[in-house]
C-alpha cells in the first residue's frame, strides 16, 4: 500500500490594523484671541463646620437687653392715700385750735374746706372715720362730735352749697368745671357784688387776691 502524505496546515493570515494618526491643533488665525484655558480644579472640600454648642446658640439667639422703662408715675391709690392723710391732719389741727380757743369755728370750717381741695370723697372718708370714733376715749384730742360738726359745715362749702364771704361783699364759691378732655377741675370762683372777678385753681392763687383769714361761711346759706 502506498503511504499517504500529510496535508499541509494553513496558518491564518495576520490582519494589519492602521496606526492611529495624531492630529496637531490648528494654529490660531492671525488676530484671533486664544482659546480660553480650561478651569483649574479647586481645592478639595474641607470637613463640615461643627454645629454650635447649645449654650452658644442660645446666647446668640437671646434678644438684646431692653432699656429700662422710665420711672412710673405714682399710682392713684397711693396719691389718694397721701391726700387723705394730709386732710385728716389738717382737720385735727383746726379742731384742736378751736378746742384751745386759738380759732373760732367759722374760720376753722373755712380752713377745712380749703384743705379738702374739692375732694368730697376724701372729706366723706374723714367724716366716716370720726363717726366710728364717736364715744371713744381719745385722750387730749377734741371730741368726735365737735370734729364732725366742723366737717359737716365744711362739706357744704366743698359741695358748692354754701359760699365763703369776706369784707366788701367778696364771695368765694367752690365749683367743678369739666375740661375739654372730660376731666373735672376744681376751681374757686370769686365774685364781688354779684360780679365775677376771677376763678382760681388753688388756694395759694386765691390768697394773692383775697385774705383767706377773713373768709367765713355765709350764714344766709
Steps between C-alpha positions, in 0.01 A plus 500: 500500500610846423563734797283817515670833522387731777299795379666843548367710790388847402570769757261799529621818342568792734296814441696819539303780674571857395700703749311791664578833345585777753339824396669827595295792623441749233694821542282804586423739226681832510316752724278236663493475880645186651256241622407522870691283737304219662400570863744377757369262758438673841629378834335194640199576726592524866324331787148629583480784756427387850156587634491767771468381854148531645611762752672709231198470272267611776727791582505607137121474474443696823350843418678815598425627847215749490551844644358555845164675488469847642394529858127442519272765638362462851196268503165669553436299818824618659433864402150483649635352821752782538230761429277341762777507759566871433131584530457297817801672658366848410158411645668395822700824524196720428288315756777526758533875442125539557511287815785709643342834406758594239245500215127543470281240334413697181866554413577138582226392258653718226845346563363147471308589184816635335703198615255260332584650157166399356534134605160413644597133501792561736292728720230232530769250593620723784140546618444123500818448704395760757160336532669169577697677775189658648470408866858369520751634751738708287704655780601861429350493149184706434171310538388322185162679510669843479721384211199360312319833537792683337527239224128513421512878459814476286340238277220740401764749387696241299176383337429856387187532714636779720742780409775654709453874549740777588510877536375729222257243368765247391366149451697183426314199374645163409406371157581205277583565136528231231810537285491431122647154567203419726691515829351699791693801630446665837492882495445775756265759354538852637216749462450850634156661516360227274770557239749231405854611580710193427529125535797356687624145475682481834475648846840661452376682191189613687710631788666752265164670447298428815592489868420139581490570873211741443277240333224328694198294393203701380251493783218555253593177321 
